[in-house]
Amino acid sequence: MTQSVCILGVTGSIGQSTLRVLEQHPDQYSVYAVTAYSRIDELLAICKRVNPQVVVIPAEKFVQLKQLFIDAQLEHIEIRVGSEGLISVASAPEVDIVMAAIVGAAGLLPTLAAVKAGKRVLLANKESLVMSGDIMMQAACEHRALLLPVDSEHNAIFQSLPHNYLSLSPTGSPQLGVSQILLTASGGPFLDYPDDLLSQVTPQQACKHPNWSMGQKISVDSATLMNKGLELIEACHLFSISEHFVTVVVHPQSIIHSMVQYVDGSTLAQMGNPDMCTPIAHALAWPERIATDVPALDVFAHAQLNFRQPDTQKFPSLTLAREAMRSGGLAPCILNAANEIAVEAFLNHKIKFTSIPEVVEHVLNHVQNDKATSIEHVLEIDAVARQVAGRYIQQIRG
């Protein structure tokens, strides 16, 4: 019997990699629903390949996609729209597995809906957990959802922990002999770039990651090291530990995807070629393993693996994220909202690369932190932080 999969964000890099894995195992998985935001032609091509029962798009794209489906004789595929459509497919009773790969805050509500429906949720949308934190984790516990990490680093940590670690009651401290987590970072495209030239780098340069093929937003986050900051926050929630038990390690080769250290002096690392199909396949099949087309790591081709401490003077976003996690409450939500607005402004040539952490710090200092009491409260503060970020960007531009 096949398991039914819903892919939130199918046209993105994670969505495409998910399809690569699923198509190698047609006897085990079928695609029930896919969602997309703007790349409608790509969505049409995907629908021709996998023939989902339902697609979800923004309301303004409905007429265009409806006509494309008629022309392609795909009228049998149901089209749903907007946030309600996303929530409906993420929580649909026909669905067993939800790949949560919508970029940014837009993924929060459908991911939470999947969790509350008790699905196996493959979490590639780190922002939803950064924003909602304890609310998401509590919902997963109450509704017995299986929340499995797809980010290569968190999946590596998961593989290096004792097999029952995620089922433990949270304490804020490492358990079962774990002493700390080493979260690896490639360092991004500007690792060795001169500090005094960072203000002049272009979006094209920032999006050219040395090891991974990723979307624009996550590529810029990788370049500022904010991605690692968001991953630090995600790790704290997923593995129920305080931020001081997570050490960020710059590892330029992206071969070791993260490590776990134990009280007996052992350090366990998960290694592999930098291809997202590996963590996707692991999360899909866990506790089993399924094959992918990713070649096994040629250890003889990687004779040298380097590690160094992150330069937080050069990349202050990492410190901002750690401080937000330490502050708790809504601070990570505020951080994420400000960063999304700042990255968008940089990609649109409105601010400099070095202004991204400046915007984030300003918003953290000007939006009141509070305890997250509900998902509505989270979304309200998210909106406020975005407004403050937008006003500050106008100010520094002018």
C-alpha angles and dihedrals in degrees: 000000000000125000117235118233133201115198114203105199100016098171094057125090094265092047092051092048090050090055089051090057096042093050090058090058108042090151091061106035139036129185114240100172141005130189134202138175111204113343096088097160090055090047090053091052090050092050090053089053103044104019099216121197094229137025127190124206138156113285092246090061095053099094093046094050093043090057092045090052091050091050091048094044092243097125090126090072110094116230119212126178144214133354092321090056092050092050092047095055094040090056099033114137089227090063124089101171130033121198103205102203105139108130119242133346091333088078096059103088099042091045091051089047090054090049092049089050089057096244130157096257119199102205114214094140100084092174093069091059093041089054101042102026110159092022091060094043093047090050090051090053095046095046096037093238118165107231108194124182120238099175102108092237097049092043088052090051090048091052091049096050126083108282095248096044097113091055094060122107109256118255104162090243132085115269140196093038096310113140104179146339123242108207111199126216128188090217091234129241095310100051093120097021115128111265094225092057098051092091089062101051118119131227088250091058093045092051094054101093114191096223114013135059105224144150123274099259097050090042091058090045088053090051093053092039088237087120088063090047091053089046090052089056091046091051092052091055098040095048098031098236136131118254095251089068090062118079119189114221123190109224109172097194095061091216098118103054096193141321141225122211124207134206092250092063096262121137116197118198133186112218134186146126112295099261123127092215089080098060090038092055091046093052093044095054104027126172085025126054128234129193124257133185090247109119118237115260113272099219092189090061091056102053093152127051117181131202132186141161117266117256101236092179090060093037107033094169091084091057091047090054094047091050091049091053090047090051091050125186114076096339094102089050091051090047092051095047093049091047094051091053093044094049091049090051091050092049088052091051093246098121138020123261090248090054092067096081089038090060092046093050092048092053093046088054095047105041116075113243117223141162114284103243100171142354088258089057090051092052092047093054090043089058093047092050091050091052092050090048092049093051092048092050090053089050097052091043093052 
